């Protein structure tokens, strides 16, 4: 996920908690913050962003997961990869 750079730690924690609720029943998860970096081009008028990887294992996720994450103001971009 690419997040807004001005989020405080408690806001990030709340965001990750909300994302886990949206996913449904999660068997295992791990959040890895990669830090703030300069973007090659502006995304939603932001030149810098915080990068985060949320690895999780779940049986199913909600069908509207991508839509519900994309609506969040804190999330500039996201990508869901299934293995």
JOKAHU-V608381 format. One record per pair of residues at least 12 apart in sequence whose C-alpha atoms are under 10 Angstrom apart, sorted by sequence separation. I is the first residue (numbers start at 0). J is the second residue. D is the distance in whole Angstrom. If there is no record, write none. Layout:
i=(I,I)
j=(J,J)
d=(D,D)
This chain:
i=(2,35,36,37,65,35,36,65,34,35,36,65,15,34,35,64,33,34,35,32,33,34,12,32,33,31,32,33,31,32,11,30,31,32,30,31,29,30,31,29,30,50,28,29,30,49,50,52,54,56,28,29,48,49,50,51,52,53,54,55,56,27,28,29,48,50,27,28,48,26,27,28,43,4,5,25,26,27,45,4,25,26,43,44,0,1,3,4,24,25,26,43,2,4,22,24,25,42,43,1,19,23,24,25,42,1,18,22,23,24,25,15,19,22,23,24,22,23,24,15,22,23,3,21,22,3,11,20,21,22,1,4,19,20,21,22,23,3,4,5,6,21,22,2,3,4,5,6,21,22,3,4,5,21,2,3,4,22,1,2,3,4,18,21,22,1,2,3,21,0,1,2,0,1,2,18,0,1,18,0,1,17,0,0,18,14,14,14,14,11,10,6,0,5,2,3,4,2,3,2,3,4,1,2,3,0,1,2,3,0,1,2,0,1,2,0,1,0,1,0,0)
j=(14,47,48,49,77,48,49,78,48,49,50,79,30,49,50,79,49,50,51,49,50,51,30,50,51,50,51,52,51,52,32,51,52,53,52,53,52,53,54,53,54,74,53,54,55,74,75,77,79,81,54,55,74,75,76,77,78,79,80,81,82,54,55,56,75,77,55,56,76,55,56,57,72,34,35,55,56,57,75,35,56,57,74,75,32,33,35,36,56,57,58,75,35,37,55,57,58,75,76,35,53,57,58,59,76,36,53,57,58,59,60,51,55,58,59,60,59,60,61,53,60,61,42,60,61,43,51,60,61,62,42,45,60,61,62,63,64,45,46,47,48,63,64,45,46,47,48,49,64,65,47,48,49,65,47,48,49,67,47,48,49,50,64,67,68,48,49,50,68,48,49,50,49,50,51,67,50,51,68,51,52,68,52,53,71,68,71,73,74,73,73,73,68,73,71,72,73,72,73,73,74,75,73,74,75,73,74,75,76,74,75,76,75,76,77,76,77,77,78,78,79)
d=(10,7,6,9,8,5,6,8,8,4,7,8,8,5,6,9,7,6,9,8,5,7,10,6,5,9,4,7,6,6,10,7,5,9,6,6,8,5,8,6,6,10,7,5,9,10,10,10,10,10,6,6,10,9,10,10,10,10,10,10,10,8,4,9,8,10,5,6,10,7,5,9,10,9,10,7,5,7,9,7,6,5,10,10,10,10,9,9,9,5,8,7,9,10,10,6,8,7,9,9,10,8,8,9,8,10,9,8,9,8,9,10,9,10,8,8,8,6,10,8,5,7,10,8,6,9,10,10,7,9,10,8,10,10,10,9,10,7,9,9,10,9,7,10,10,6,8,9,7,10,8,5,8,10,9,5,5,10,10,6,6,9,9,8,10,6,5,9,8,10,6,6,8,5,7,9,6,6,7,5,9,9,6,8,10,10,9,8,9,9,9,8,10,9,10,8,9,9,5,6,6,10,9,5,6,10,6,5,10,7,5,7,8,5,9,6,6,4,9,7,9)
